[in-house]
Amino acid sequence: MLAQHVDLVGAGAKTGFVPPEAIRAAGAKGSLVNHSEHPLTSEGVRSTVEELGAAGLAALVCAPDAESCRRFAEYGPPYIAVEPPELISGRVAVSAARPELVVHSVAAVRQVDPSVRVLCGAGVHGKKDVARALELGSRGVLVSSAVATSPNPRDVIEDLLSGF
């Protein structure tokens, strides 16, 4: 489980902020960083990746394009999700709508740091989306709305898993 966001504040009286210690205490293994609905500066992304790593938590950095994927790979997060904002919560997956974006993003990240795993996000709904994302070179998918808005999330998860 990942937190939706984490703030770079220390533990203590921090009303309205979510420090890394809080997400760990809640059972999270890491956090999304730079989601298009909560963007950070490049420096904010770098600092958050470093702080999460120092706390033993994983950073999954969201990036809208291949150039951002390349830049964020320089910070060494374990994961980067290529996730164009216009496709988030949509019905068409990035792997179908913009397959070249996935291919270019994977290549850009591999040139910088082959250990960073690239995921496809935005519009992922089923096993075909997962299978196509893997064909294009991604290591997995980032999914939210397809599961969170489903009346039968277990069925959606099982379908997604069958694409691997």
C-alpha positions as CSV (number, residue, x, y, z in Angstrom):
1,M,0.0,0.0,0.0
2,L,1.2,3.5,-0.9
3,A,0.2,6.8,0.6
4,Q,-1.3,9.3,-1.8
5,H,1.2,12.0,-0.7
6,V,3.8,12.7,2.0
7,D,5.0,16.0,3.4
8,L,8.6,16.7,4.3
9,V,8.0,17.6,7.9
10,G,9.2,16.0,11.0
11,A,7.0,14.1,13.4
12,G,5.1,16.0,16.0
13,A,2.5,18.7,16.0
14,K,2.0,19.1,12.3
15,T,-1.8,19.5,11.8
16,G,-2.7,19.2,8.1
17,F,0.6,17.6,7.1
18,V,1.5,13.9,6.6
19,P,5.1,13.1,7.6
20,P,6.8,9.9,6.5
21,E,6.5,8.5,10.1
22,A,2.7,8.8,9.8
23,I,2.5,6.8,6.6
24,R,4.7,4.1,8.0
25,A,2.6,3.9,11.2
26,A,-0.5,3.5,9.0
27,G,1.1,0.5,7.2
28,A,2.2,2.2,4.0
29,K,5.4,1.0,2.2
30,G,5.9,4.3,0.5
31,S,4.2,7.2,-1.2
32,L,3.2,8.6,-4.5
33,V,5.3,11.7,-5.3
34,N,4.3,14.4,-7.8
35,H,0.9,13.2,-8.8
36,S,-0.6,15.6,-11.3
37,E,-3.3,16.4,-8.8
38,H,-0.5,17.3,-6.2
39,P,2.5,18.4,-8.3
40,L,5.8,19.3,-6.7
41,T,8.8,21.3,-8.0
42,S,11.7,19.3,-9.3
43,E,13.6,20.1,-6.1
44,G,10.5,19.0,-4.1
45,V,10.5,15.6,-6.0
46,R,14.3,15.2,-5.4
47,S,14.0,16.0,-1.7
48,T,11.0,13.7,-1.2
49,V,12.6,10.8,-2.9
50,E,15.7,11.2,-0.7
51,E,13.7,11.5,2.5
52,L,11.5,8.5,1.7
53,G,14.6,6.5,0.9
54,A,16.3,7.5,4.2
55,A,13.1,6.5,6.1
56,G,13.1,3.1,4.4
57,L,10.1,3.9,2.3
58,A,9.6,3.7,-1.4
59,A,8.9,6.6,-3.7
60,L,6.7,6.2,-6.8
61,V,7.3,9.3,-8.8
62,C,4.6,10.3,-11.3
63,A,5.7,12.0,-14.5
64,P,3.7,13.4,-17.4
65,D,6.2,12.8,-20.2
66,A,9.4,11.2,-21.2
67,E,11.6,14.2,-20.4
68,S,10.2,14.3,-16.8
69,C,10.8,10.6,-16.5
70,R,14.4,11.1,-17.5
71,R,14.9,14.0,-15.1
72,F,13.3,12.2,-12.2
73,A,15.3,9.0,-12.8
74,E,18.4,11.0,-11.9
75,Y,17.0,11.1,-8.3
76,G,17.1,7.3,-8.1
77,P,13.5,6.5,-7.0
78,P,12.6,2.8,-7.1
79,Y,9.6,3.6,-9.4
80,I,8.5,6.1,-11.9
81,A,5.0,6.1,-13.4
82,V,4.5,7.7,-16.7
83,E,1.0,9.2,-16.3
84,P,-0.2,11.9,-18.7
85,P,-2.7,14.1,-16.7
86,E,-5.3,14.2,-19.5
87,L,-5.7,10.4,-19.3
88,I,-6.0,10.1,-15.5
89,S,-9.4,8.6,-14.5
90,G,-10.3,8.1,-18.1
91,R,-11.4,5.1,-20.0
92,V,-8.4,4.8,-22.3
93,A,-5.1,3.6,-21.0
94,V,-1.8,5.5,-21.8
95,S,-0.6,2.2,-23.3
96,A,-3.4,2.4,-25.9
97,A,-3.7,6.1,-26.4
98,R,0.0,7.0,-26.4
99,P,2.1,3.9,-26.7
100,E,5.1,5.9,-28.0
101,L,5.1,7.8,-24.7
102,V,5.5,4.6,-22.8
103,V,8.3,3.4,-25.1
104,H,10.2,6.8,-25.0
105,S,9.7,7.0,-21.2
106,V,11.1,3.5,-20.6
107,A,14.1,4.3,-22.8
108,A,14.8,7.6,-21.2
109,V,14.8,6.1,-17.7
110,R,16.9,3.1,-18.7
111,Q,19.6,5.5,-20.1
112,V,19.8,7.2,-16.7
113,D,19.3,4.4,-14.2
114,P,18.3,0.9,-15.4
115,S,17.3,-0.1,-11.8
116,V,14.4,2.4,-11.8
117,R,11.2,0.5,-12.7
118,V,8.8,2.3,-15.0
119,L,5.1,1.8,-14.6
120,C,2.2,2.8,-16.8
121,G,-0.5,4.9,-15.1
122,A,-3.6,6.7,-16.3
123,G,-6.7,5.0,-17.7
124,V,-5.6,1.4,-16.8
125,H,-8.8,-0.7,-16.4
126,G,-8.1,-4.3,-17.4
127,K,-5.8,-7.1,-18.4
128,K,-5.4,-5.8,-21.9
129,D,-4.1,-2.6,-20.6
130,V,-1.6,-4.4,-18.3
131,A,-0.5,-6.8,-21.1
132,R,0.1,-3.9,-23.5
133,A,2.0,-1.9,-20.9
134,L,4.3,-4.8,-20.4
135,E,4.8,-5.3,-24.2
136,L,5.8,-1.6,-24.4
137,G,8.6,-2.2,-21.8
138,S,7.0,-1.1,-18.5
139,R,7.4,-3.2,-15.4
140,G,3.8,-2.8,-14.2
141,V,0.9,-0.4,-13.8
142,L,-0.3,2.2,-11.4
143,V,-4.0,1.9,-10.9
144,S,-6.5,3.8,-8.7
145,S,-9.9,4.9,-10.1
146,A,-10.6,1.6,-11.9
147,V,-10.4,-0.1,-8.5
148,A,-11.6,2.7,-6.2
149,T,-14.7,3.4,-8.2
150,S,-15.7,-0.1,-8.9
151,P,-18.7,-1.7,-7.1
152,N,-16.6,-5.0,-7.2
153,P,-13.0,-4.0,-6.7
154,R,-11.9,-7.6,-6.2
155,D,-13.1,-8.5,-9.7
156,V,-11.2,-5.6,-11.2
157,I,-8.0,-6.5,-9.3
158,E,-8.3,-10.1,-10.5
159,D,-8.8,-9.0,-14.1
160,L,-5.8,-6.7,-13.8
161,L,-3.6,-9.4,-12.4
162,S,-4.5,-11.8,-15.2
163,G,-2.7,-9.4,-17.6
164,F,0.7,-10.1,-16.1
